[in-house]
Amino acid sequence: MKASVIAHKDFTISKIDDRVYGAFLEHLGRAIYEGIYEPDHPTADKDGMRGDVAKLVKDLNVPVVRYPGGNFVSAYDWEDGIGPREDRPTRLDLAWHTSESNQVGIHEFADWCATVNTEMMLAVNLGSRGVDDARNFLEYVNHPGGSYYSDLRIANGRAEPWNVKMWCLGNEMDGPWQVGHKDADEYGKLAANTARAMRMFDKSLELIVCGSSNSDMKSYPDWERIVLEHTYEHVDYISLHMYFFNPEKETANFLTMAEKLDTYIETVASTIKQVKANKRSKRDVYICFDEWNVWYHSKEQDKKILEGNSGWPHAPGLLEDVYNFEDVLMVGLILNTFIRRSDVVKIACIAQLVNVIAPIMTEKGGPAWAQTIYYPYYFASIFGRGTALDLKVNTPTYDGKYGDNAGYVDVSGVYNEDESTISFFLVNRHGTEAADVDLDLQGFAAGEVIDHQVMTHTNLEAANTAKNQTEVAPRKGEGAKADGGKLSVTLPPYSYQMVRVKV
């Protein structure tokens, strides 16, 4: 199988916002407790945060982490997580049918973010609470001092404000599973009023309004239109969520979910343009894809807890998908889609970061390790910063359950002008045929291959475990050649590759 790609220096899509490689942590399962926080762990720092996990996160260079939810935030009182730990209440979390000790709150999370060199994206509760909760939380987090909530923060040990810029106005409010679920009109009015109040405090905040929980919701895409009609002049982003599944074990169909993702983004982008035109607005609203990942491996084993048959356990193992090599391909396709849609997708958060449908797994008292999907996320985050190239790709295609005309060769390209490099991220979706790919680098001086990483495996279900942490891992590639503005590389069947060229 042959494919060809033209990469022209002057044909670009957009500068990629670094925050498209963000992540998400929720008070859910073992994401916080035994994930980032385990005071008795051998690597724990003075604040009880696991050092081995922090290193894996730092290696990813995660630009932003969304917190504290997720479904959890829709019945969360942020005040429960401040003050002396011994005085903090234990609450029942209705979203995940567990108990919450509140040993980690805004102070602990902020300190952890500083340790791993990331920014906070905070969510406010618009489910069981509303405008007052949002403005008070904002004052606590961002006001220097001299007011009730800022002075309370200072009394709790933090003199300087955190100056958090990104704020989510609730979570998945279109979902009937959400505490405080609202219809689009009701939520749109509440979000607009909340945004107005927060803007009165600081006009430079970046506010994110809830879009659809997924593109199969009956309210989609009218939800986006109605919510934006209320909030367009007051917010900067609309959030989208999508999880990717393959319970039927049909790889070819599974990998066409990337086409469904692309259609989802295109539809919402068109809705944004429609509302902008109707309002005769000069503002732009973008997409914040603040929950995405493969999620289906653990759903059966989680039912007992989620249906309430285990009481109210604290930090039980929930949503702990063990990712395999097949998931590497899907995550590579998702990230390629975000790169190609970087003109409208400005922020994205893999859900989640540790233990809960996550690239990083831990054992209590034991090791932390990288799951299979850690690696395509790592390559994109580290080497996918710059300008997205508008590639012209000629590849054989196929039709699948979730989308037609899916290219067997899926590729994105990122030009980093400061480093004079192009990073290509390539996926071969064909299960039996290798792909010989020729890339024509037009407008670039002749270069050389400076890095070539390959991920492939004979077993699509191969996974990394505590005992075998590198069963699925990248290896140094061979055979990628750059000569006179041409680049050639061969992709084995079902494979992911990154090729970086100095230009």
C-alpha positions in Angstrom: 0.0 0.0 0.0 1.3 3.4 -0.9 0.4 6.9 0.3 1.8 10.4 -0.4 1.8 13.6 1.6 2.6 17.2 0.6 3.7 19.4 3.4 4.1 23.0 2.3 5.7 25.6 4.5 3.1 28.3 3.6 0.1 26.0 3.9 -0.8 26.0 7.6 -3.9 25.5 9.7 -3.1 27.4 13.0 -0.6 27.9 15.7 -1.3 25.1 18.2 -2.3 26.2 21.7 0.0 24.2 24.0 -3.1 23.6 26.2 -4.5 21.1 23.7 -2.2 18.7 25.5 -3.8 19.2 28.9 -5.2 16.7 31.4 -7.9 16.2 33.9 -8.0 15.0 37.6 -11.3 14.4 39.4 -12.1 13.2 42.9 -13.1 9.8 41.5 -11.8 6.4 42.3 -8.0 6.4 42.9 -7.2 9.4 40.8 -6.4 11.7 43.8 -6.1 9.2 46.7 -3.4 6.6 45.9 -3.0 8.4 42.6 -1.2 11.7 43.2 -1.7 11.7 47.0 -0.4 8.8 49.2 1.3 10.1 52.3 2.6 6.7 53.3 4.2 6.0 50.0 8.0 5.6 49.9 8.3 8.4 47.3 5.9 10.8 49.0 7.0 14.4 49.6 6.3 16.5 52.7 2.8 17.2 51.4 2.0 13.5 50.9 2.2 13.6 47.1 3.8 10.7 45.3 7.1 11.6 43.7 7.1 8.7 41.2 3.8 9.9 39.8 5.0 13.5 39.8 8.0 12.5 37.7 5.8 10.7 35.1 3.5 13.8 34.9 6.5 16.2 34.6 7.9 14.2 31.8 4.7 14.7 29.9 5.0 18.5 30.2 1.3 18.8 30.9 0.4 22.5 30.4 -2.9 22.5 32.3 -4.9 20.2 34.6 -8.7 20.5 35.0 -10.0 20.0 38.6 -12.0 18.9 40.7 -14.5 17.4 38.2 -16.2 16.1 36.3 -19.5 14.8 37.7 -18.0 15.2 41.2 -18.1 19.0 41.0 -21.9 19.3 40.5 -22.5 18.6 44.2 -19.1 19.8 45.6 -18.7 22.4 48.3 -15.2 23.8 47.8 -15.1 25.0 51.3 -14.9 21.4 52.5 -11.4 21.2 51.2 -9.8 24.1 53.0 -8.6 24.7 56.5 -6.9 22.1 58.9 -7.2 18.6 57.5 -8.4 17.2 60.8 -11.4 19.5 60.7 -12.5 18.7 57.2 -15.8 16.9 56.8 -16.3 13.5 55.1 -19.1 13.8 52.5 -21.0 11.4 50.4 -20.3 11.8 46.7 -23.5 11.1 44.8 -21.9 11.1 41.4 -19.7 8.0 42.0 -21.4 6.6 45.1 -18.3 6.9 47.3 -17.2 8.9 50.3 -14.9 11.9 50.0 -12.5 12.6 52.9 -11.5 16.1 51.5 -7.9 15.5 52.6 -7.0 17.1 49.2 -8.5 20.4 48.3 -7.6 23.5 46.4 -4.4 24.2 48.5 -3.0 20.7 48.1 -3.9 20.6 44.4 -2.4 24.0 43.7 0.9 23.0 45.4 1.0 19.7 43.4 0.4 21.7 40.2 3.4 23.9 41.1 5.5 20.7 41.7 4.7 19.3 38.3 4.9 22.6 36.4 1.3 22.9 35.3 -1.5 25.4 35.5 -4.9 24.9 37.1 -8.2 24.9 35.2 -10.9 25.1 37.9 -14.5 24.1 37.7 -17.3 25.7 39.6 -20.5 23.9 40.9 -23.5 24.9 38.8 -25.4 21.8 39.7 -26.4 22.1 43.4 -25.0 25.6 43.8 -24.6 28.7 41.5 -23.5 32.3 41.1 -22.6 32.9 44.8 -20.5 29.8 45.1 -18.6 30.7 41.9 -17.9 34.3 42.8 -16.8 33.3 46.3 -14.5 30.5 45.1 -13.0 33.0 42.6 -12.4 35.5 45.3 -10.7 32.9 47.5 -8.4 31.8 44.7 -7.6 35.0 42.9 -8.0 38.1 45.2 -4.8 39.4 46.8 -6.3 40.2 50.2 -8.5 42.5 52.2 -11.8 40.7 51.6 -13.5 37.9 53.5 -12.6 35.0 51.2 -9.1 36.2 50.3 -8.3 36.8 54.0 -9.6 33.3 54.7 -7.2 31.9 52.1 -4.3 33.8 53.8 -5.4 32.5 57.2 -5.2 29.0 55.7 -1.6 29.5 54.7 -1.5 30.9 51.2 -0.5 34.6 51.2 -0.4 35.1 47.4 -3.4 34.5 45.1 -3.1 31.7 42.5 -4.4 33.9 39.7 -6.2 31.1 37.9 -7.3 32.2 34.5 -9.3 29.2 33.2 -12.7 28.4 34.8 -15.3 25.8 33.7 -18.9 26.8 34.3 -20.2 23.5 35.6 -19.9 20.1 34.0 -22.0 18.1 31.6 -25.1 19.9 32.6 -27.0 18.3 29.6 -26.7 14.9 31.3 -29.7 13.5 33.3 -27.0 11.7 35.5 -25.7 15.1 36.6 -26.7 16.5 40.0 -28.6 19.6 39.2 -29.2 18.7 35.5 -30.8 21.5 33.5 -32.1 21.9 30.1 -30.2 24.1 27.6 -32.3 27.3 28.2 -32.1 27.0 32.0 -28.4 26.2 32.0 -27.6 28.9 29.4 -29.2 31.6 31.6 -27.4 30.4 34.8 -24.1 30.2 32.9 -24.5 33.6 31.5 -25.3 35.1 34.9 -22.3 33.3 36.5 -20.0 34.5 33.7 -21.2 38.1 34.1 -20.5 38.0 37.8 -17.0 36.5 37.3 -16.2 39.0 34.6 -17.2 41.8 37.1 -14.3 40.5 39.2 -11.8 40.1 36.3 -12.5 40.7 32.6 -9.4 38.7 31.6 -10.7 35.4 32.8 -11.1 32.6 30.3 -14.5 31.1 30.8 -15.7 27.7 29.5 -19.4 26.9 29.1 -20.7 23.3 28.9 -21.4 21.9 25.5 -22.7 18.4 24.9 -21.5 15.4 27.0 -21.2 13.5 23.7 -22.5 13.7 20.2 -25.1 10.9 20.8 -27.1 13.1 23.2 -30.6 13.8 22.0 -30.2 17.5 22.8 -27.1 17.7 20.5 -26.4 20.0 18.6 -29.4 22.2 19.7 -27.8 22.3 23.1 -24.8 24.2 21.8 -26.9 26.7 19.9 -29.2 27.5 22.7 -26.5 27.7 25.4 -24.3 29.9 23.1 -27.3 32.2 22.4 -27.3 33.0 26.1 -23.6 33.1 26.7 -21.8 33.9 23.5 -20.7 37.4 24.5 -19.6 36.2 28.0 -17.5 33.1 27.4 -14.4 32.1 25.5 -14.9 28.4 25.0 -17.5 25.7 24.8 -16.6 22.3 26.2 -17.0 19.0 24.4 -16.6 15.5 25.8 -16.1 12.2 23.9 -15.1 8.7 25.0 -14.0 6.0 22.6 -15.1 2.3 22.9 -14.6 -1.0 21.2 -16.5 -3.7 23.3 -17.1 -5.7 20.0 -13.3 -6.0 19.5 -13.6 -4.8 15.9 -10.5 -2.9 15.4 -11.2 -1.4 11.9 -14.5 -0.1 13.0 -13.1 1.2 16.4 -10.5 3.3 14.6 -13.2 5.0 12.5 -14.3 6.8 15.7 -11.7 9.4 14.8 -14.0 10.3 11.9 -16.9 10.6 14.3 -14.8 12.9 16.5 -13.9 15.1 13.5 -17.6 15.4 12.5 -18.4 16.3 16.1 -15.9 19.1 16.1 -17.0 20.4 12.7 -20.6 20.5 13.7 -20.0 22.5 16.8 -17.6 24.8 15.0 -20.3 25.5 12.5 -22.8 26.1 15.3 -20.4 28.6 16.9 -20.2 30.4 13.5 -24.0 30.4 13.2 -24.5 32.0 16.6 -21.7 34.5 16.0 -23.4 35.6 12.7 -26.8 35.8 14.3 -25.5 38.1 17.0 -23.4 40.1 14.6 -20.6 39.5 17.1 -16.9 40.4 16.6 -15.9 37.9 19.3 -14.6 34.3 18.7 -15.5 31.4 20.8 -13.4 28.2 20.5 -13.7 24.6 21.6 -12.3 23.2 24.9 -12.3 19.4 24.5 -11.8 18.9 28.2 -12.7 15.2 28.5 -11.5 12.6 26.0 -10.0 9.1 26.1 -10.7 5.5 25.4 -13.0 4.1 28.0 -14.7 0.7 28.0 -12.4 -1.9 29.4 -13.6 -1.4 33.0 -17.3 -0.8 32.7 -18.5 -4.2 33.8 -16.3 -4.4 36.9 -17.4 -1.0 38.0 -21.1 -1.7 38.1 -21.3 -3.0 41.7 -19.9 0.2 43.1 -21.7 2.6 40.8 -25.0 1.0 41.4 -24.5 1.4 45.2 -24.0 -2.3 46.1 -20.8 -1.7 47.9 -21.9 1.0 50.3 -19.9 4.2 50.3 -16.3 3.2 50.0 -13.5 5.8 50.0 -11.3 5.9 46.9 -12.2 2.5 45.5 -10.7 1.3 42.2 -13.0 2.7 39.6 -12.7 3.2 35.8 -9.3 1.6 35.9 -9.0 0.7 32.2 -5.9 -1.4 31.4 -4.9 0.0 28.0 -3.6 -2.2 25.2 -1.7 -1.6 22.0 -4.9 -1.1 20.0 -5.6 1.9 22.2 -2.3 3.4 21.2 -3.6 3.7 17.7 -6.9 5.3 18.8 -5.2 7.8 21.0 -2.7 8.7 18.2 -5.7 9.3 15.8 -7.5 11.5 18.4 -4.4 13.6 18.9 -3.9 13.9 15.1 -7.5 15.1 14.9 -6.9 17.8 17.5 -3.8 19.0 15.7 -5.6 19.2 12.4 -8.5 21.1 14.1 -6.2 23.4 16.0 -7.9 26.4 14.4 -10.9 25.8 16.6 -9.8 23.3 19.3 -7.6 25.3 21.6 -7.7 23.3 24.9 -8.1 19.6 25.4 -7.8 17.4 28.5 -7.1 13.7 28.5 -9.4 12.1 31.0 -7.9 11.3 33.3 -4.3 11.6 34.3 -3.7 8.9 37.0 -5.5 5.5 37.6 -8.9 6.5 36.3 -9.0 5.9 32.6 -5.5 7.2 32.6 -2.0 7.0 31.0 -0.4 6.5 34.4 -1.2 3.7 36.8 -0.2 3.1 40.4 -0.2 0.4 43.0 -0.8 1.4 46.6 2.6 1.4 48.3 4.1 0.1 45.1 5.2 1.3 41.7 3.8 3.8 39.2 4.1 3.0 35.5 3.2 4.3 32.0 0.3 2.7 30.3 0.4 2.1 26.6 -1.4 5.3 25.8 1.1 7.4 27.7 3.5 7.3 24.7 1.5 8.9 21.9 0.3 11.5 24.4 4.0 12.1 25.4 5.2 12.4 21.8 2.4 14.9 20.9 2.8 16.9 24.0 6.6 17.2 23.8 7.1 17.4 20.0 3.6 18.6 18.8 4.0 22.2 19.7 4.2 24.8 17.0 2.1 25.4 13.8 -0.1 22.7 12.4 0.6 22.1 8.7 -2.2 21.8 6.3 -1.1 18.5 4.8 -2.4 17.1 1.5 -2.7 13.4 2.0 -3.4 10.8 -0.7 -4.1 7.4 0.9 -6.4 4.4 0.3 -9.5 4.7 2.4 -12.2 2.4 3.9 -15.7 2.8 5.3 -16.5 1.8 8.9 -19.2 1.8 11.5 -18.5 5.3 12.8 -17.3 7.1 9.6 -16.6 6.7 5.9 -13.5 7.5 3.8 -11.2 6.8 6.7 -7.7 7.1 5.5 -5.6 4.0 6.1 -2.7 6.4 6.6 -3.6 9.1 9.1 -1.0 11.8 9.5 -0.5 15.2 11.2 2.4 17.5 10.9 3.7 20.3 13.2 6.3 22.9 12.2 8.3 24.4 15.0 9.9 27.5 13.5 12.1 28.2 16.6 13.7 24.7 16.4 13.5 24.4 12.6 11.8 21.0 12.9 8.8 19.2 11.5 7.2 16.5 13.6 5.0 14.0 11.8 2.7 11.7 13.7 1.5 8.8 11.6 -0.9 5.9 12.1 -1.4 2.9 9.8 -5.0 1.7 10.2 -4.6 -1.3 7.9 -4.3 -4.6 9.8 -2.4 -6.6 7.2 -0.6 -4.2 4.8 2.4 -2.0 5.4 2.2 1.5 4.0 5.0 3.1 2.1 4.6 6.8 2.7 6.4 9.5 0.6 6.3 13.0 2.1 7.1 16.0 -0.1 8.5 18.9 2.0 7.8 21.9 -0.1 9.2 25.3 0.8 11.6 23.8 3.4 15.3 23.5 3.0 16.6 19.9 2.6 16.7 18.3 6.1 17.7 15.2 8.0 15.8 12.7 10.2 16.7 13.6 13.8 14.2 11.2 15.6 12.2 8.2 14.5 10.0 6.4 17.1 7.9 3.3 16.3 5.1 1.6 18.2 3.8 -1.7 17.0 3.0 -5.1 18.5 2.0 -8.6 17.3 -0.8 -8.6 19.9 -3.4 -5.8 19.8 -4.4 -6.7 23.4 -0.8 -6.5 24.8 -0.7 -4.2 27.8 1.8 -2.8 30.4 1.5 -4.0 34.0 3.3 -3.4 37.2 5.4 -6.5 36.6 6.0 -5.9 32.9 5.9 -2.1 32.5 7.5 -2.0 29.0 5.6 -4.7 27.1 4.2 -2.0 24.8 6.7 0.8 24.4 8.3 2.9 21.6 11.5 1.7 20.0 13.9 3.5 17.7 12.7 3.4 14.2 14.8 2.4 11.1 14.5 3.2 7.5 13.0 6.8 7.6 15.0 8.7 5.0 15.2 12.5 4.2 16.8 13.5 0.9 16.5 16.7 -1.1 13.2 17.8 0.5 11.7 14.3 0.3 10.9 12.1 3.3 10.1 8.4 3.0 9.0 6.0 5.7 7.3 2.6 5.9 4.5 2.0 8.4 4.0 -1.6 9.5 0.3 -2.8 9.7 -1.4 -1.4 12.7 1.4 0.9 13.8 2.0 4.4 15.3 5.1 6.4 14.4 6.7 9.7 15.0 9.3 11.1 12.6 11.0 14.4 13.2 13.0 16.2 10.5 15.4 19.1 10.8 14.7 21.6 8.1 
